Amino acid sequence: MINIDRLNDLPDHVIHKVLSFLYLKQAIQTCVLSKRWRFPWTSLPCLKFDSYRPQ
């Protein structure tokens, strides 16, 4: 079986676009997905600091 890692194959601009829809806390939590996702949240042009309350 072939192991396809689609998340790590995404270009930086797509990762930034995905993270831009998240609150800051959620964006930081994506760093556990893989080494590739460890630091992209630090270079986001716009961060949402609104309080996030999961339901």
C-alpha positions in Angstrom: 0.0 0.0 0.0 1.3 3.4 -0.9 1.4 6.0 1.9 0.3 9.4 0.4 0.9 12.4 2.6 -1.2 15.2 1.1 -0.8 17.7 3.9 2.9 17.9 3.6 2.7 18.3 -0.1 0.7 21.5 0.1 2.6 24.7 -0.9 3.2 27.4 1.7 0.6 29.8 0.3 -2.1 27.1 0.6 -1.1 26.3 4.2 -1.3 30.0 5.1 -4.7 30.3 3.5 -6.0 27.3 5.5 -4.5 28.7 8.8 -5.9 32.2 8.1 -9.4 30.8 8.7 -8.6 29.6 12.2 -8.3 31.3 15.5 -4.8 31.8 16.9 -5.1 28.9 19.3 -6.3 26.5 16.6 -3.6 27.6 14.2 -0.9 26.9 16.8 -2.4 23.5 17.5 -1.7 22.5 13.8 2.0 22.4 14.6 1.5 18.8 15.9 0.3 17.6 12.5 3.9 17.2 11.2 7.3 18.8 11.1 6.2 20.7 7.9 3.3 22.3 9.8 5.4 23.2 12.9 6.1 26.9 12.1 3.9 28.2 9.3 1.5 29.8 11.8 4.3 32.2 12.9 4.4 33.9 9.5 0.6 34.4 9.1 -0.1 38.0 7.9 -3.3 38.2 10.0 -4.0 36.5 13.3 -7.4 36.2 14.9 -7.1 36.9 18.6 -10.8 36.5 19.3 -11.6 34.2 22.2 -12.3 30.7 21.1 -14.6 28.6 23.1 -15.2 25.0 21.8 -18.7 23.7 22.2 
